[in-house]
Amino acid sequence: MNLRHQTILLTGGTSGLGYEFAAQLLALGNTVLLTGRDPAKLAQVRQQLPGVHTLQSDVSDPAAIAQLYEQVTAQFPQLSILINNAGQMRKLDLLASAQQVPELTRELDVNLAGPMRMVQQFLPHLLRQPAAAILNVTSGLALTPYPLAPVYGASKAGLRAYTKALRVQLQGTPVQVFELVAPAAKTPLSTPFAGDVAEKDLMAPRPLIAQTLRAMQTNQWEVYPGLAKMLRLLSRVAPDLLLRQLSKGVRESLARR
Ligand SMILES: NC(=O)c1ccc[n+]([C@@H]2O[C@H](COP(=O)([O-])OP(=O)(O)OC[C@H]3O[C@@H](n4cnc5c(N)ncnc54)[C@H](OP(=O)(O)O)[C@@H]3O)[C@@H](O)[C@H]2O)c1
């Protein structure tokens, strides 16, 4: 996939991995349009990354996606790459009462239904381009259950299954489908998990995204940077052992919240 001089729409580009995607894609000479919900964060990114285009849009809101589509395709008809990166992750205690767990399915709405709706909305446009791509950002936690964040794990496992199915259905079309199976990374999303994941195991966004873009440029459909590669191996050869490891200290961590 050529990643130079393309027009790219990136969800959740105001911090963490999304910000790094935007910075590196701009440096490659692309036109980058990024979304987020918070206008203050969008304004800050416009200052930090000259040339970037920002749009306020919530991926969990179908009406906002329809509006985004109208705006983007009218202003940037050459749009050819969609990166579904926006995501949220919470520790969730399933023993808590319904009132203590507001919006139980929030991660499903943002991390799973969001990308599905984005693809459904933008796919006809992408299919009209000579060459196009969709990149869905899943997680090493798509490969194994994660008891501390059960809805997050379900959302990413679902997104991985959907992404593989999408790739099969789009065979023979101009749209290539990529998946970034991201390892734990040093971003605001992982901050609440500081006591659960060792600092040394958090990958820095810069090399993580650089590796992802290199892989896309050589048409590797699935990218496993850093420790995601090891998680992939463990999830295949010793899935029960992996789950036992990830189950350690769950009650204590939930109590610490
Ligand atoms: N960091 C990790 O350890 C890790 C590991 C594996 C996978 N991932 C995945 O990598 C992706 C990026 O995560 P990150 O670590 O970079 O997180 P982050 O720093 O918290 O950034 C998340 C981005 O998504 C946006 N966002 C959140 N909810 C949104 C919504 N409903 N609609 C539109 N934008 C929304 C946020 O901006 P607003 O809040 O302003 O909307 C922000 O720009 C996520 O899909 C995450 O699941 C992260």
The ligand as a Gaussian input file, in Angstrom:
#p B3LYP/6-31G(d) Opt

LIG

0 1
 N       -2.649000       2.135000      24.734000
 C       -2.693000       0.823000      24.749000
 O       -2.126000       0.159000      25.644000
 C       -3.430000       0.086000      23.646000
 C       -3.178000      -1.280000      23.487000
 C       -3.838000      -1.961000      22.486000
 C       -4.750000      -1.314000      21.665000
 N       -4.979000       0.032000      21.863000
 C       -5.964000       0.669000      20.992000
 O       -5.360000       1.753000      20.317000
 C       -6.356000       2.723000      19.998000
 C       -5.867000       4.082000      20.459000
 O       -5.752000       4.058000      21.868000
 P       -4.779000       5.024000      22.682000
 O       -4.044000       4.172000      23.623000
 O       -4.050000       5.894000      21.750000
 O       -5.867000       5.829000      23.531000
 P       -5.973000       7.379000      23.910000
 O       -4.650000       8.008000      24.024000
 O       -6.921000       7.397000      25.066000
 O       -6.681000       8.033000      22.625000
 C       -7.984000       7.683000      22.274000
 C       -8.444000       8.624000      21.182000
 O       -9.778000       8.240000      20.800000
 C      -10.643000       9.363000      20.928000
 N      -11.976000       8.870000      21.268000
 C      -12.380000       8.212000      22.398000
 N      -13.676000       7.925000      22.309000
 C      -14.111000       8.392000      21.111000
 C      -15.352000       8.402000      20.441000
 N      -16.453000       7.870000      20.998000
 N      -15.436000       8.974000      19.212000
 C      -14.342000       9.534000      18.637000
 N      -13.131000       9.559000      19.221000
 C      -13.031000       8.991000      20.441000
 C       -9.992000      10.254000      21.990000
 O      -10.351000      11.626000      21.885000
 P      -11.660000      12.216000      22.653000
 O      -11.627000      11.661000      24.039000
 O      -11.519000      13.697000      22.579000
 O      -12.828000      11.739000      21.873000
 C       -8.524000      10.079000      21.618000
 O       -8.199000      10.902000      20.507000
 C       -7.641000       2.268000      20.703000
 O       -8.475000       1.616000      19.784000
 C       -7.125000       1.297000      21.749000
 O       -8.084000       0.347000      22.112000
 C       -4.333000       0.741000      22.817000

